[in-house]
Amino acid sequence: MEITPSALAVLPFTVALVLVVAVSHPDPAVRERALRVLEALFGTKP
């Protein structure tokens, strides 16, 4: 997949949205999945 400038512009918003879900979602399974997405993106546990 080619990374375009528009894709890079959206990335911070996507990461922020996943982070908000990871912190505030009432369902623990959804929070765990969001944390796994962040871990996959950054290679470490937040």
C-alpha distance matrix in Angstrom:
0.0 3.8 6.4 9.3 12.8 13.2 10.6 12.5 15.7 15.1 14.3 18.0 19.2 17.1 18.4 21.9 21.9 21.1 23.7 26.3 25.8 26.2 29.4 31.0 30.2 33.5 32.0 31.6 29.1 26.8 27.4 26.7 23.3 22.3 23.6 21.4 18.3 19.5 20.4 16.9 15.4 18.2 19.5 23.0 25.2 26.0
3.8 0.0 3.8 6.2 9.9 11.0 9.1 10.7 13.9 14.2 13.8 17.3 18.8 17.4 18.8 22.0 22.4 22.1 24.5 27.0 27.0 27.5 30.5 32.2 31.7 35.2 34.0 33.7 31.5 28.9 29.2 28.8 25.6 24.2 25.3 23.6 20.2 20.8 21.9 18.8 16.6 19.0 20.7 24.2 26.5 26.9
6.4 3.8 0.0 3.8 6.8 8.2 6.1 7.0 10.3 11.0 10.5 13.9 15.7 14.7 15.8 18.9 19.8 19.7 21.8 24.3 24.7 25.3 27.9 29.7 29.6 33.2 32.4 32.1 30.2 27.5 27.4 27.3 24.3 22.4 23.4 22.1 18.6 18.7 20.2 17.5 14.7 16.9 19.1 22.3 24.5 24.4
9.3 6.2 3.8 0.0 3.8 5.4 5.2 6.4 8.7 10.2 10.8 13.9 15.4 15.2 16.8 19.3 20.2 20.9 22.9 25.0 25.7 26.7 29.1 30.6 30.7 34.3 33.9 33.9 32.2 29.2 29.1 29.4 26.5 24.3 25.5 24.7 21.1 21.0 22.8 20.4 17.4 19.5 22.0 25.0 27.0 26.5
12.8 9.9 6.8 3.8 0.0 3.8 5.4 5.0 6.2 8.8 10.0 12.3 13.9 14.6 16.1 18.0 19.4 20.5 22.1 24.0 25.2 26.4 28.3 29.8 30.3 34.0 34.0 34.1 32.8 29.6 29.2 29.9 27.3 24.6 25.7 25.5 21.8 21.2 23.3 21.5 18.1 19.6 22.7 25.2 27.1 26.1
13.2 11.0 8.2 5.4 3.8 0.0 3.8 5.4 4.9 6.4 8.8 11.3 11.8 12.5 14.8 16.5 17.2 18.7 20.7 22.0 23.1 24.7 26.7 27.7 28.0 31.7 31.8 32.2 31.0 27.6 27.5 28.5 25.8 23.1 24.7 24.6 20.8 20.5 23.1 21.4 18.1 20.2 23.3 25.7 27.1 25.9
10.6 9.1 6.1 5.2 5.4 3.8 0.0 3.8 5.4 5.3 6.3 9.6 10.5 10.1 12.3 14.6 15.1 16.0 18.2 20.0 20.7 22.0 24.3 25.6 25.7 29.3 29.1 29.3 27.8 24.6 24.5 25.2 22.4 19.9 21.5 21.1 17.3 17.2 19.7 17.7 14.6 16.9 19.9 22.4 23.9 23.0
12.5 10.7 7.0 6.4 5.0 5.4 3.8 0.0 3.8 5.4 5.2 7.6 9.7 10.1 11.2 13.4 14.9 15.8 17.2 19.3 20.6 21.5 23.5 25.1 25.7 29.5 29.4 29.4 28.2 25.1 24.4 25.1 22.7 19.8 20.8 20.7 17.2 16.2 18.6 17.0 13.5 15.1 18.3 20.6 22.2 21.1
15.7 13.9 10.3 8.7 6.2 4.9 5.4 3.8 0.0 3.8 5.6 6.8 8.0 9.6 11.2 12.4 13.9 15.6 16.9 18.3 20.0 21.4 22.9 24.2 25.0 28.8 29.2 29.5 28.7 25.3 24.6 25.8 23.6 20.5 21.7 22.2 18.6 17.6 20.4 19.3 15.8 17.3 20.8 22.6 23.8 22.1
15.1 14.2 11.0 10.2 8.8 6.4 5.3 5.4 3.8 0.0 3.8 5.8 5.5 6.3 8.9 10.1 10.8 12.6 14.4 15.6 16.9 18.5 20.3 21.3 21.8 25.5 25.8 26.3 25.4 21.9 21.5 22.8 20.5 17.4 19.1 19.7 16.0 15.4 18.6 17.5 14.3 16.3 19.8 21.5 22.2 20.6
14.3 13.8 10.5 10.8 10.0 8.8 6.3 5.2 5.6 3.8 0.0 3.8 5.4 5.0 6.2 8.5 9.8 10.6 12.2 14.3 15.4 16.4 18.4 20.0 20.5 24.3 24.4 24.3 23.4 20.2 19.4 20.3 18.1 15.0 16.2 16.6 13.0 12.1 15.0 14.0 10.6 12.5 16.0 17.7 18.6 17.3
18.0 17.3 13.9 13.9 12.3 11.3 9.6 7.6 6.8 5.8 3.8 0.0 3.8 5.4 5.1 6.1 8.6 9.9 10.4 12.2 14.3 15.1 16.5 18.1 19.3 23.2 23.7 23.7 23.3 20.1 18.7 20.0 18.4 14.9 15.7 16.9 13.7 11.9 15.1 15.0 11.6 12.6 16.3 17.3 17.8 15.7
19.2 18.8 15.7 15.4 13.9 11.8 10.5 9.7 8.0 5.5 5.4 3.8 0.0 3.8 5.5 5.0 6.1 8.6 9.7 10.5 12.3 14.1 15.4 16.3 17.2 21.0 21.8 22.3 22.0 18.5 17.6 19.4 17.7 14.2 15.8 17.3 14.1 12.9 16.5 16.5 13.6 15.1 18.7 19.5 19.4 17.2
17.1 17.4 14.7 15.2 14.6 12.5 10.1 10.1 9.6 6.3 5.0 5.4 3.8 0.0 3.8 5.4 5.1 6.3 8.6 9.9 10.7 12.3 14.4 15.4 15.7 19.5 19.6 20.0 19.2 15.7 15.2 16.7 14.5 11.3 13.2 14.2 10.8 10.3 13.9 13.6 11.0 13.3 16.5 17.6 17.4 15.8
18.4 18.8 15.8 16.8 16.1 14.8 12.3 11.2 11.2 8.9 6.2 5.1 5.5 3.8 0.0 3.8 5.4 5.2 6.1 8.7 9.9 10.4 12.3 14.2 15.1 18.8 19.0 18.7 18.3 15.1 13.7 14.9 13.3 9.8 10.8 12.1 9.1 7.5 11.1 11.4 8.7 10.2 13.6 14.2 14.0 12.2
21.9 22.0 18.9 19.3 18.0 16.5 14.6 13.4 12.4 10.1 8.5 6.1 5.0 5.4 3.8 0.0 3.8 5.5 5.0 6.2 8.7 9.7 10.6 12.1 13.6 17.4 18.3 18.4 18.6 15.4 13.7 15.7 14.7 10.9 12.0 14.2 11.8 9.9 13.6 14.6 12.2 13.1 16.5 16.4 15.5 12.9
21.9 22.4 19.8 20.2 19.4 17.2 15.1 14.9 13.9 10.8 9.8 8.6 6.1 5.1 5.4 3.8 0.0 3.8 5.4 5.1 6.3 8.6 10.0 10.5 11.1 15.0 15.7 16.4 16.4 12.8 11.9 14.3 13.0 9.4 11.6 13.8 11.3 10.6 14.4 15.1 13.3 15.0 18.0 18.1 16.9 14.7
21.1 22.1 19.7 20.9 20.5 18.7 16.0 15.8 15.6 12.6 10.6 9.9 8.6 6.3 5.2 5.5 3.8 0.0 3.8 5.5 5.1 6.1 8.7 10.1 10.2 13.9 13.9 13.9 13.5 10.2 9.0 10.9 9.4 5.8 7.9 10.0 7.7 7.3 11.0 11.9 10.7 12.6 15.1 15.1 13.7 12.0
23.7 24.5 21.8 22.9 22.1 20.7 18.2 17.2 16.9 14.4 12.2 10.4 9.7 8.6 6.1 5.0 5.4 3.8 0.0 3.8 5.4 5.0 6.3 8.6 10.0 13.6 14.3 13.8 14.3 11.5 9.1 11.0 10.9 7.1 7.6 10.7 9.3 7.5 10.8 12.8 11.6 12.2 14.8 14.0 12.2 9.6
26.3 27.0 24.3 25.0 24.0 22.0 20.0 19.3 18.3 15.6 14.3 12.2 10.5 9.9 8.7 6.2 5.1 5.5 3.8 0.0 3.8 5.4 5.2 5.9 7.7 11.4 12.9 13.3 14.4 11.3 9.3 12.3 12.4 9.0 10.3 13.5 12.3 11.1 14.4 16.3 15.2 16.1 18.6 17.6 15.5 12.8
25.8 27.0 24.7 25.7 25.2 23.1 20.7 20.6 20.0 16.9 15.4 14.3 12.3 10.7 9.9 8.7 6.3 5.1 5.4 3.8 0.0 3.8 5.4 5.4 5.1 8.9 9.7 10.3 11.0 7.7 6.3 9.6 9.4 6.6 8.8 11.7 10.9 10.8 13.9 15.5 15.2 16.6 18.6 17.8 15.5 13.6
26.2 27.5 25.3 26.7 26.4 24.7 22.0 21.5 21.4 18.5 16.4 15.1 14.1 12.3 10.4 9.7 8.6 6.1 5.0 5.4 3.8 0.0 3.8 6.0 6.3 9.5 9.6 8.8 9.7 7.3 4.3 6.9 7.8 5.0 5.7 9.2 9.3 8.8 11.3 13.6 13.7 14.5 16.1 14.8 12.1 10.3
29.4 30.5 27.9 29.1 28.3 26.7 24.3 23.5 22.9 20.3 18.4 16.5 15.4 14.4 12.3 10.6 10.0 8.7 6.3 5.2 5.4 3.8 0.0 3.8 6.3 8.9 10.4 9.8 11.9 10.0 6.8 9.6 11.3 8.8 8.8 12.5 12.9 11.6 14.0 16.7 16.5 16.8 18.5 16.6 13.6 11.1
31.0 32.2 29.7 30.6 29.8 27.7 25.6 25.1 24.2 21.3 20.0 18.1 16.3 15.4 14.2 12.1 10.5 10.1 8.6 5.9 5.4 6.0 3.8 0.0 3.8 6.4 8.9 9.7 12.0 9.9 7.7 11.3 12.7 10.6 11.6 15.1 15.2 14.6 17.2 19.5 19.4 20.0 21.9 20.2 17.2 14.8
30.2 31.7 29.6 30.7 30.3 28.0 25.7 25.7 25.0 21.8 20.5 19.3 17.2 15.7 15.1 13.6 11.1 10.2 10.0 7.7 5.1 6.3 6.3 3.8 0.0 3.8 5.6 7.3 9.2 6.9 6.1 9.8 10.8 9.5 11.4 14.3 14.5 14.8 17.3 19.2 19.5 20.8 22.3 21.0 18.1 16.4
33.5 35.2 33.2 34.3 34.0 31.7 29.3 29.5 28.8 25.5 24.3 23.2 21.0 19.5 18.8 17.4 15.0 13.9 13.6 11.4 8.9 9.5 8.9 6.4 3.8 0.0 3.8 6.4 9.0 8.0 7.8 11.0 12.6 12.3 13.8 16.5 17.3 17.9 19.9 21.9 22.7 23.8 25.0 23.4 20.2 18.8
32.0 34.0 32.4 33.9 34.0 31.8 29.1 29.4 29.2 25.8 24.4 23.7 21.8 19.6 19.0 18.3 15.7 13.9 14.3 12.9 9.7 9.6 10.4 8.9 5.6 3.8 0.0 3.8 5.5 5.4 6.5 8.8 10.2 10.9 12.6 14.6 15.7 17.0 18.6 20.3 21.6 23.0 23.8 22.4 19.3 18.6
31.6 33.7 32.1 33.9 34.1 32.2 29.3 29.4 29.5 26.3 24.3 23.7 22.3 20.0 18.7 18.4 16.4 13.9 13.8 13.3 10.3 8.8 9.8 9.7 7.3 6.4 3.8 0.0 3.8 5.4 5.0 6.1 8.6 9.8 10.5 12.3 14.3 15.3 16.3 18.3 20.0 21.0 21.3 19.7 16.4 16.1
29.1 31.5 30.2 32.2 32.8 31.0 27.8 28.2 28.7 25.4 23.4 23.3 22.0 19.2 18.3 18.6 16.4 13.5 14.3 14.4 11.0 9.7 11.9 12.0 9.2 9.0 5.5 3.8 0.0 3.8 5.4 5.1 6.2 8.7 9.9 10.6 12.5 14.4 15.2 16.5 18.6 20.1 20.2 19.1 16.3 16.7
26.8 28.9 27.5 29.2 29.6 27.6 24.6 25.1 25.3 21.9 20.2 20.1 18.5 15.7 15.1 15.4 12.8 10.2 11.5 11.3 7.7 7.3 10.0 9.9 6.9 8.0 5.4 5.4 3.8 0.0 3.8 5.4 5.1 6.2 8.6 9.9 10.6 12.5 14.2 15.3 16.7 18.6 19.3 18.5 16.0 15.8
27.4 29.2 27.4 29.1 29.2 27.5 24.5 24.4 24.6 21.5 19.4 18.7 17.6 15.2 13.7 13.7 11.9 9.0 9.1 9.3 6.3 4.3 6.8 7.7 6.1 7.8 6.5 5.0 5.4 3.8 0.0 3.8 5.5 5.1 6.2 8.7 9.9 10.7 12.3 14.3 15.4 16.6 17.4 16.1 13.2 12.5
26.7 28.8 27.3 29.4 29.9 28.5 25.2 25.1 25.8 22.8 20.3 20.0 19.4 16.7 14.9 15.7 14.3 10.9 11.0 12.3 9.6 6.9 9.6 11.3 9.8 11.0 8.8 6.1 5.1 5.4 3.8 0.0 3.8 5.4 5.1 6.3 8.8 10.0 10.4 12.3 14.3 15.4 15.4 14.1 11.3 11.7
23.3 25.6 24.3 26.5 27.3 25.8 22.4 22.7 23.6 20.5 18.1 18.4 17.7 14.5 13.3 14.7 13.0 9.4 10.9 12.4 9.4 7.8 11.3 12.7 10.8 12.6 10.2 8.6 6.2 5.1 5.5 3.8 0.0 3.8 5.4 5.0 6.3 8.8 9.7 10.5 12.5 14.4 14.6 14.3 12.3 12.9
22.3 24.2 22.4 24.3 24.6 23.1 19.9 19.8 20.5 17.4 15.0 14.9 14.2 11.3 9.8 10.9 9.4 5.8 7.1 9.0 6.6 5.0 8.8 10.6 9.5 12.3 10.9 9.8 8.7 6.2 5.1 5.4 3.8 0.0 3.8 5.3 5.0 6.4 8.6 9.8 10.7 12.5 13.6 13.2 11.2 10.9
23.6 25.3 23.4 25.5 25.7 24.7 21.5 20.8 21.7 19.1 16.2 15.7 15.8 13.2 10.8 12.0 11.6 7.9 7.6 10.3 8.8 5.7 8.8 11.6 11.4 13.8 12.6 10.5 9.9 8.6 6.2 5.1 5.4 3.8 0.0 3.8 5.4 5.1 6.1 8.6 9.9 10.6 11.2 10.0 7.6 7.6
21.4 23.6 22.1 24.7 25.5 24.6 21.1 20.7 22.2 19.7 16.6 16.9 17.3 14.2 12.1 14.2 13.8 10.0 10.7 13.5 11.7 9.2 12.5 15.1 14.3 16.5 14.6 12.3 10.6 9.9 8.7 6.3 5.0 5.3 3.8 0.0 3.8 5.4 4.9 6.1 8.6 9.9 9.7 9.4 8.1 9.5
18.3 20.2 18.6 21.1 21.8 20.8 17.3 17.2 18.6 16.0 13.0 13.7 14.1 10.8 9.1 11.8 11.3 7.7 9.3 12.3 10.9 9.3 12.9 15.2 14.5 17.3 15.7 14.3 12.5 10.6 9.9 8.8 6.3 5.0 5.4 3.8 0.0 3.8 5.4 5.1 6.2 8.7 9.6 10.4 9.9 10.6
19.5 20.8 18.7 21.0 21.2 20.5 17.2 16.2 17.6 15.4 12.1 11.9 12.9 10.3 7.5 9.9 10.6 7.3 7.5 11.1 10.8 8.8 11.6 14.6 14.8 17.9 17.0 15.3 14.4 12.5 10.7 10.0 8.8 6.4 5.1 5.4 3.8 0.0 3.8 5.4 5.1 6.1 7.9 8.0 7.5 7.4
20.4 21.9 20.2 22.8 23.3 23.1 19.7 18.6 20.4 18.6 15.0 15.1 16.5 13.9 11.1 13.6 14.4 11.0 10.8 14.4 13.9 11.3 14.0 17.2 17.3 19.9 18.6 16.3 15.2 14.2 12.3 10.4 9.7 8.6 6.1 4.9 5.4 3.8 0.0 3.8 5.5 5.3 5.1 5.0 5.2 6.9
16.9 18.8 17.5 20.4 21.5 21.4 17.7 17.0 19.3 17.5 14.0 15.0 16.5 13.6 11.4 14.6 15.1 11.9 12.8 16.3 15.5 13.6 16.7 19.5 19.2 21.9 20.3 18.3 16.5 15.3 14.3 12.3 10.5 9.8 8.6 6.1 5.1 5.4 3.8 0.0 3.8 5.7 5.3 7.4 8.7 10.6
15.4 16.6 14.7 17.4 18.1 18.1 14.6 13.5 15.8 14.3 10.6 11.6 13.6 11.0 8.7 12.2 13.3 10.7 11.6 15.2 15.2 13.7 16.5 19.4 19.5 22.7 21.6 20.0 18.6 16.7 15.4 14.3 12.5 10.7 9.9 8.6 6.2 5.1 5.5 3.8 0.0 3.8 5.9 8.3 9.9 10.6
18.2 19.0 16.9 19.5 19.6 20.2 16.9 15.1 17.3 16.3 12.5 12.6 15.1 13.3 10.2 13.1 15.0 12.6 12.2 16.1 16.6 14.5 16.8 20.0 20.8 23.8 23.0 21.0 20.1 18.6 16.6 15.4 14.4 12.5 10.6 9.9 8.7 6.1 5.3 5.7 3.8 0.0 3.8 5.6 7.9 8.5
19.5 20.7 19.1 22.0 22.7 23.3 19.9 18.3 20.8 19.8 16.0 16.3 18.7 16.5 13.6 16.5 18.0 15.1 14.8 18.6 18.6 16.1 18.5 21.9 22.3 25.0 23.8 21.3 20.2 19.3 17.4 15.4 14.6 13.6 11.2 9.7 9.6 7.9 5.1 5.3 5.9 3.8 0.0 3.8 7.1 9.3
23.0 24.2 22.3 25.0 25.2 25.7 22.4 20.6 22.6 21.5 17.7 17.3 19.5 17.6 14.2 16.4 18.1 15.1 14.0 17.6 17.8 14.8 16.6 20.2 21.0 23.4 22.4 19.7 19.1 18.5 16.1 14.1 14.3 13.2 10.0 9.4 10.4 8.0 5.0 7.4 8.3 5.6 3.8 0.0 3.8 6.3
25.2 26.5 24.5 27.0 27.1 27.1 23.9 22.2 23.8 22.2 18.6 17.8 19.4 17.4 14.0 15.5 16.9 13.7 12.2 15.5 15.5 12.1 13.6 17.2 18.1 20.2 19.3 16.4 16.3 16.0 13.2 11.3 12.3 11.2 7.6 8.1 9.9 7.5 5.2 8.7 9.9 7.9 7.1 3.8 0.0 3.8
26.0 26.9 24.4 26.5 26.1 25.9 23.0 21.1 22.1 20.6 17.3 15.7 17.2 15.8 12.2 12.9 14.7 12.0 9.6 12.8 13.6 10.3 11.1 14.8 16.4 18.8 18.6 16.1 16.7 15.8 12.5 11.7 12.9 10.9 7.6 9.5 10.6 7.4 6.9 10.6 10.6 8.5 9.3 6.3 3.8 0.0
